Amino acid sequence: MSNSDAHKEYGLSQVKPEERSYGFVDTVWTWFGSGINTGSWFFGGMAAALGMVFVLQYSLLWLPLMMIPWAVVAYIGYRYGASTAVVSRPALGTKGSRLTGVAQFLVLIGWPSVNSFIAAISLSHVFGAAFGWPVFGQPGSTWPMVFGILLTAIAQGVITFLGHEAIRYLERVAGILLLVLGAWVTHVVLSQWELKQIMEFKVAAPSHSVAFFIDLAFGFSWTWAQVADFSRFSRTGTAASVGSWLGLNVGQGWFMVIGAIGAIGVALQSGFVDPNNSDPSSTLATLGLGMVSFLVLIFATVSTNVTVLYGSGMGLLGAFKGLTPKKALAIIVVLQLVLCFVPMAFDSFLHYFEAFLGVIGGIFIPLWTIILVDYFCVRGKRLSDRDLFSEAGGAYYGSNGWNMAGIASLVVGFAVYFVLAHVFKDVAEQITASFPSILVSGVVYWLLAKKPVVVLSGGVERDA
């Protein structure tokens, strides 16, 4: 790969129409493969406590509606051939957009810590069958888990270096394998229990409300921050927006249903519900599905993680000007190797998962809101290519590189979310912390940023 190609692969340059290679099917499969991950399974297992009716309602209705704004960000990335960090420049300023890069880097470098831990649980079962080592949850299982995390982190770090084309083909294979595994799990559960039993299952006193779950759902679903990094490679707007939306909704929604079915099956078999055992490996072990299923989960985890690690590399380059792709990827590989062990420092994986989703949701909920309000309400869907990719000066440079309206709105939205989520928890349990954050950050930005805009000849936008 030449320096120019590497810059196109990982950098902040515009991807021209003739340089794009993702068709509709490619985009659907990329995001379908990302959506059918072990985290989606675990998330569905958690939601099972609220009942199968709620899980189906969420997967078929609320999730698709929730992901429409995310798909619009994908379209903006396609329209201008811009990465996620560049898409945020009009709202935050050229230098301010580095905050998007930092947030994207931190979020996407953190997701592998979730998925890799679940993959390591599967590996512990493989090690147990092959070498007689203790399986996750048994005394002495710490070192098999450490070894499993290490193997997963190394494998996905190496594959990430191959770039978006390798990821496209990897996601296709993973998607097919997980389709088969999901169908297998569904068959096993439905062959043992009647559909009526599964649909009527519900925990009498769930530990969290629907509003709390919706907040986690925003953190889980809106933090696919690399959305524009992939949509900019799409050949058409339909592929970029509808393809991304369809792939992620079908994959994530369906695998959440599979996770819920598995968790309910385990609960009906064991007689009790433990959200800590909602991970797919524990479900597969309890249902007795065998080693092949564990190997599929491991492969699927790696395929998902290379997608988010790629996005993390994009975020890192968007945050630190002058960083080369090679150095960025080296940093990512090392950091994700370390962060994959973080869940082991918590008293349970469930608590780590909830804490992680709560933090990243508070960042991206106001960020996407501000970007969309800026694009539709402030700039009337008109951006200048020249100014968007300018590193110094231009319509979106801001005051000394910062759009203070965007920065202030981001901080306010962030504060609203965390005050509700951590101080006024009783209020958030009723109305969520997400919707107030969306409303406040959007209104504040519109009030601070709204001013007349004129478009000069050549499509160059200037503030009047």
LOSE-629720 format. One record per residue (C-alpha): z negated, x, y. Coordinates in steps of 0.25 Angstrom, whole numbers, padded with zeros to 4 digits, always signed. Layout:
N
ZXY
...
END
This chain:
464
+0000+0000+0000
+0004+0006+0014
-0005+0006+0025
+0003-0005+0032
+0002-0014+0019
-0013-0011+0018
-0015-0015+0032
-0008-0028+0029
-0016-0030+0016
-0030-0028+0022
-0029-0027+0037
-0028-0035+0049
-0012-0035+0051
-0004-0047+0051
+0003-0051+0038
+0017-0055+0041
+0024-0066+0034
+0033-0057+0026
+0021-0049+0021
+0014-0061+0014
+0014-0063-0001
+0004-0075-0004
+0011-0088-0008
+0004-0101-0010
+0001-0099-0024
-0004-0085-0021
-0014-0090-0010
-0019-0102-0019
-0021-0093-0030
-0028-0082-0022
-0038-0092-0016
-0039-0100-0029
-0043-0087-0036
-0053-0084-0025
-0059-0098-0026
-0061-0098-0041
-0072-0087-0040
-0086-0086-0046
-0092-0089-0033
-0085-0103-0033
-0090-0105-0047
-0104-0102-0043
-0103-0110-0030
-0099-0122-0038
-0110-0120-0048
-0120-0120-0036
-0114-0133-0031
-0115-0140-0045
-0130-0143-0041
-0124-0153-0031
-0116-0160-0042
-0102-0159-0047
-0097-0171-0038
-0101-0162-0026
-0094-0150-0031
-0081-0158-0034
-0082-0164-0020
-0084-0151-0013
-0073-0144-0021
-0063-0155-0019
-0066-0159-0005
-0075-0151+0003
-0071-0137-0001
-0056-0140+0002
-0060-0146+0016
-0069-0134+0019
-0058-0124+0016
-0047-0130+0025
-0052-0121+0037
-0052-0109+0028
-0038-0112+0024
-0034-0113+0039
-0039-0099+0041
-0030-0095+0030
-0018-0101+0037
-0021-0094+0050
-0022-0081+0042
-0008-0084+0036
-0002-0089+0049
-0005-0076+0056
-0005-0066+0044
-0019-0063+0048
-0032-0059+0040
-0045-0067+0042
-0050-0057+0052
-0038-0058+0060
-0038-0073+0060
-0052-0073+0067
-0047-0064+0078
-0044-0076+0088
-0058-0082+0086
-0066-0069+0086
-0057-0059+0093
-0051-0047+0087
-0064-0039+0086
-0072-0051+0083
-0063-0054+0071
-0069-0042+0065
-0081-0051+0062
-0072-0059+0053
-0069-0047+0046
-0083-0043+0044
-0087-0057+0040
-0075-0057+0030
-0079-0044+0025
-0093-0047+0022
-0090-0061+0016
-0079-0056+0007
-0087-0043+0003
-0098-0052-0001
-0091-0062-0009
-0088-0052-0020
-0104-0051-0022
-0104-0065-0026
-0092-0065-0035
-0095-0051-0041
-0109-0055-0045
-0104-0067-0052
-0094-0059-0059
-0105-0049-0063
-0112-0060-0070
-0099-0063-0078
-0099-0048-0081
-0113-0048-0086
-0109-0058-0097
-0097-0049-0101
-0106-0037-0101
-0117-0045-0109
-0106-0049-0120
-0100-0035-0120
-0112-0026-0119
-0124-0035-0121
-0129-0033-0107
-0138-0043-0100
-0131-0054-0094
-0133-0059-0079
-0147-0066-0078
-0153-0058-0090
-0163-0047-0089
-0155-0034-0087
-0143-0040-0081
-0143-0033-0068
-0135-0020-0072
-0124-0028-0079
-0123-0037-0066
-0122-0024-0058
-0111-0018-0067
-0104-0031-0067
-0104-0032-0052
-0100-0017-0051
-0088-0020-0060
-0083-0032-0052
-0085-0026-0039
-0076-0013-0043
-0065-0022-0049
-0064-0031-0037
-0065-0019-0027
-0053-0012-0034
-0044-0025-0035
-0046-0027-0020
-0039-0015-0016
-0026-0021-0022
-0025-0031-0011
-0021-0046-0009
-0009-0045-0019
-0018-0041-0030
-0028-0051-0027
-0017-0062-0027
-0014-0059-0042
-0028-0057-0046
-0032-0071-0040
-0021-0077-0048
-0026-0072-0062
-0040-0075-0058
-0037-0089-0054
-0030-0092-0068
-0042-0086-0075
-0052-0094-0068
-0044-0107-0069
-0045-0105-0084
-0060-0102-0083
-0063-0114-0074
-0056-0123-0084
-0064-0117-0095
-0077-0119-0089
-0074-0133-0085
-0069-0136-0099
-0082-0131-0105
-0091-0139-0096
-0084-0152-0097
-0083-0150-0113
-0098-0150-0113
-0102-0160-0103
-0096-0173-0098
-0090-0173-0084
-0099-0184-0080
-0111-0175-0083
-0105-0164-0074
-0102-0173-0063
-0115-0180-0063
-0123-0166-0063
-0131-0164-0050
-0144-0156-0047
-0155-0166-0043
-0160-0157-0032
-0149-0146-0028
-0155-0134-0021
-0145-0136-0009
-0138-0147-0002
-0124-0150-0001
-0124-0144+0014
-0129-0131+0009
-0118-0130-0002
-0108-0133+0009
-0113-0122+0017
-0112-0113+0005
-0098-0119+0003
-0093-0114+0017
-0099-0100+0014
-0092-0100+0000
-0078-0106+0005
-0076-0102+0019
-0079-0087+0017
-0066-0084+0010
-0064-0076+0022
-0051-0068+0017
-0043-0081+0019
-0034-0076+0029
-0033-0062+0023
-0025-0069+0011
-0018-0080+0018
-0011-0071+0027
-0003-0066+0015
+0002-0081+0012
+0016-0084+0014
+0014-0098+0020
+0004-0105+0027
+0002-0115+0016
-0001-0104+0006
-0011-0098+0016
-0019-0111+0019
-0016-0121+0008
-0015-0110-0002
-0028-0104+0002
-0035-0117+0003
-0030-0123-0010
-0033-0110-0018
-0047-0109-0013
-0051-0123-0014
-0045-0125-0028
-0051-0112-0033
-0065-0113-0027
-0067-0128-0028
-0063-0128-0043
-0071-0116-0046
-0083-0122-0039
-0081-0135-0048
-0080-0125-0060
-0093-0119-0056
-0100-0132-0054
-0095-0137-0068
-0100-0124-0074
-0114-0125-0067
-0116-0140-0071
-0112-0137-0085
-0122-0126-0086
-0132-0135-0080
-0129-0146-0090
-0130-0136-0101
-0143-0129-0097
-0150-0141-0090
-0153-0134-0077
-0145-0129-0065
-0146-0115-0059
-0137-0112-0048
-0139-0097-0051
-0131-0099-0063
-0119-0106-0057
-0111-0093-0057
-0099-0094-0067
-0104-0083-0076
-0117-0090-0079
-0110-0103-0081
-0100-0097-0091
-0111-0090-0098
-0119-0103-0100
-0106-0111-0104
-0102-0100-0114
-0088-0097-0109
-0087-0083-0114
-0083-0069-0109
-0069-0073-0104
-0074-0082-0094
-0083-0071-0088
-0071-0061-0087
-0063-0072-0080
-0075-0073-0070
-0075-0058-0068
-0060-0057-0065
-0060-0069-0056
-0072-0064-0048
-0064-0051-0046
-0052-0058-0041
-0060-0066-0031
-0067-0054-0026
-0055-0046-0023
-0050-0057-0014
-0063-0057-0006
-0064-0042-0005
-0049-0042+0000
-0054-0051+0011
-0066-0043+0013
-0057-0031+0016
-0049-0039+0026
-0062-0042+0033
-0067-0028+0033
-0053-0023+0040
-0055-0035+0050
-0069-0030+0053
-0066-0015+0055
-0054-0011+0062
-0047+0002+0057
-0053+0000+0043
-0042+0004+0032
-0040-0005+0020
-0044+0006+0011
-0057+0008+0018
-0060-0007+0019
-0058-0009+0004
-0066+0003+0001
-0078-0003+0009
-0076-0017+0002
-0076-0012-0012
-0089-0004-0010
-0096-0015-0002
-0092-0026-0012
-0097-0017-0023
-0111-0017-0016
-0111-0031-0012
-0108-0037-0026
-0122-0032-0029
-0129-0040-0018
-0131-0053-0026
-0141-0045-0035
-0150-0043-0024
-0153-0058-0023
-0162-0067-0031
-0151-0075-0036
-0135-0075-0035
-0136-0089-0030
-0145-0085-0018
-0135-0074-0015
-0123-0083-0016
-0129-0094-0006
-0134-0083+0004
-0120-0077+0004
-0113-0090+0006
-0122-0094+0017
-0120-0081+0025
-0105-0080+0024
-0103-0095+0027
-0110-0093+0040
-0100-0083+0044
-0087-0089+0040
-0090-0104+0044
-0090-0101+0059
-0079-0090+0058
-0068-0099+0051
-0072-0110+0061
-0070-0102+0073
-0057-0096+0068
-0051-0110+0066
-0056-0116+0079
-0050-0104+0086
-0037-0106+0079
-0035-0121+0080
-0044-0125+0092
-0043-0113+0101
-0029-0107+0099
-0022-0119+0094
-0017-0112+0081
-0010-0101+0089
-0012-0086+0087
-0004-0074+0091
-0001-0065+0080
+0000-0053+0090
-0014-0055+0095
-0020-0059+0082
-0017-0046+0076
-0019-0038+0089
-0031-0028+0087
-0033-0026+0102
-0031-0037+0113
-0023-0050+0111
-0027-0064+0112
-0038-0064+0101
-0044-0050+0105
-0055-0057+0113
-0065-0051+0122
-0066-0036+0118
-0061-0041+0104
-0071-0053+0103
-0069-0068+0104
-0083-0071+0109
-0081-0086+0107
-0078-0084+0092
-0089-0074+0090
-0099-0083+0097
-0094-0095+0089
-0095-0087+0076
-0110-0083+0079
-0114-0097+0083
-0107-0103+0070
-0114-0092+0062
-0128-0095+0068
-0126-0110+0066
-0123-0108+0051
-0135-0099+0049
-0145-0106+0057
-0142-0119+0049
-0141-0112+0036
-0154-0104+0037
-0163-0110+0048
-0160-0125+0047
-0157-0126+0033
-0161-0140+0032
-0150-0144+0042
-0140-0136+0035
-0143-0142+0022
-0139-0155+0028
-0127-0152+0037
-0123-0138+0032
-0123-0125+0041
-0108-0124+0040
-0103-0136+0047
-0112-0134+0059
-0107-0119+0060
-0093-0124+0059
-0095-0134+0070
-0103-0125+0080
-0094-0113+0078
-0081-0120+0080
-0086-0128+0092
-0092-0116+0099
-0079-0108+0097
-0070-0119+0102
-0079-0120+0115
-0079-0105+0117
-0065-0102+0114
-0057-0114+0118
-0048-0110+0130
-0033-0112+0133
-0023-0104+0125
-0008-0101+0129
+0002-0095+0119
+0012-0086+0126
+0026-0082+0121
+0026-0075+0108
+0014-0083+0103
+0004-0074+0109
-0009-0082+0112
-0017-0080+0125
-0029-0086+0130
-0026-0094+0143
END
